[in-house]
């Protein structure tokens, strides 16, 4: 059976690069969808009942809970939406990563619990660390060709050529 590496060496260099680039862009699209869906859904729910979200923040001792609930819901929903469609992907991913750091430190303080509750909070804390890592990877890579950023870039290049 021929391996991918052997097959890659049999293809012209530009063709192999094209296949690699298409695969990378498809994976970036898939990653954006997986990372963003949870935030879009959760942010939308928070915006629909911002009062309850604000009350939950106040219960955790967060100052200016009402204002921060609106900001948090907007960051989660609109930031997630921007990552999903690939609009200003690097900035949106950085914003959602910072939001996730703050949310993690507010909501998953596992060191304040014991027993099963501690383990559950620690799992959620670690899950959020992984999510932050995914968003930082998007900050580094951008959204890929299958993002609005890529379409705008392509459109800008073609309009510069026509001038």
Helices and strands as residue ranges (DSSP letters): H 4-10, H 13-48, H 50-59, H 65-74, I 75-79, H 80-85, H 89-107, G 110-112, H 115-141, H 148-162
